[in-house]
Amino acid sequence: MMLLARLIDIYSLVVLASIILSWVRLPPDNPFQRIITNLTEPLVAPIRRMLPDMGGFDFSAMLLLIALRLVRDFLFGS
C-alpha cells in the first residue's frame, strides 16, 4: 500500500513540473516537455474539458493536484 502512496506523490511532482513548464514555455519538441505532457495530459485533459472558460487561465492541473492529495489522504491518512 505504501508503494501506491509513493506513486501518487511522484505523480504529483510530475503534475507540478507540468505547471512550472507551462510558465517557462519550452518548445513542444523539447524531450522533457514531451515526457511531462505525455504523463499528465491523460488526466488533465478531461478536467480541462469539464471546466468553464476562465479567460486564458488553466486550473485543470491544480485541480488534479488537489484530487491526488484527497485520494492519498483518503486512502492512507495524512
C-alpha positions as CSV (number, residue, x, y, z in Angstrom):
1,M,0.0,0.0,0.0
2,M,2.8,2.4,0.7
3,L,4.0,1.9,-2.9
4,L,0.8,3.3,-4.1
5,A,1.1,6.3,-1.8
6,R,4.7,6.9,-3.1
7,L,3.4,6.6,-6.7
8,I,0.8,9.3,-6.0
9,D,3.4,11.5,-4.5
10,I,5.7,11.1,-7.5
11,Y,2.9,11.7,-10.0
12,S,2.0,14.9,-8.0
13,L,5.6,16.1,-8.6
14,V,5.2,15.4,-12.3
15,V,2.0,17.4,-12.4
16,L,3.7,20.2,-10.5
17,A,6.5,20.1,-13.1
18,S,3.9,20.5,-15.9
19,I,2.6,23.6,-14.1
20,I,6.1,25.1,-13.9
21,L,6.8,24.2,-17.5
22,S,3.6,26.0,-18.6
23,W,5.1,29.2,-17.2
24,V,8.6,28.6,-18.8
25,R,7.2,27.8,-22.3
26,L,9.7,25.3,-23.5
27,P,9.3,24.3,-27.2
28,P,6.8,21.5,-27.7
29,D,9.6,19.3,-29.2
30,N,11.7,19.5,-26.1
31,P,12.1,15.9,-24.8
32,F,11.5,16.9,-21.2
33,Q,8.3,18.8,-22.2
34,R,7.1,15.9,-24.3
35,I,7.6,13.4,-21.4
36,I,5.8,15.5,-18.9
37,T,3.0,16.3,-21.3
38,N,2.5,12.6,-22.2
39,L,2.4,11.7,-18.5
40,T,-0.1,14.4,-17.4
41,E,-2.3,15.0,-20.3
42,P,-4.4,11.8,-20.0
43,L,-5.7,13.0,-16.6
44,V,-5.6,16.8,-17.1
45,A,-7.4,16.9,-20.5
46,P,-10.8,15.5,-19.1
47,I,-10.6,18.0,-16.2
48,R,-9.9,20.8,-18.7
49,R,-12.9,19.9,-20.8
50,M,-15.2,20.0,-17.7
51,L,-14.1,23.4,-16.6
52,P,-15.7,26.6,-18.0
53,D,-13.5,29.1,-19.9
54,M,-11.5,31.1,-17.3
55,G,-10.2,33.8,-19.6
56,G,-7.0,32.0,-20.6
57,F,-6.2,30.6,-17.2
58,D,-6.0,26.8,-16.9
59,F,-6.7,25.4,-13.4
60,S,-7.0,21.8,-14.5
61,A,-3.5,20.7,-13.3
62,M,-4.1,22.4,-10.0
63,L,-7.4,20.6,-9.6
64,L,-5.7,17.3,-10.4
65,L,-3.1,18.0,-7.7
66,I,-5.9,18.6,-5.2
67,A,-7.7,15.4,-6.3
68,L,-4.5,13.4,-5.9
69,R,-3.9,14.8,-2.4
70,L,-7.5,14.0,-1.4
71,V,-7.2,10.4,-2.8
72,R,-3.9,9.9,-1.0
73,D,-5.3,11.3,2.3
74,F,-8.5,9.2,2.0
75,L,-6.6,6.0,1.3
76,F,-3.6,6.5,3.6
77,G,-4.4,9.2,6.0
78,S,-2.2,12.3,6.5
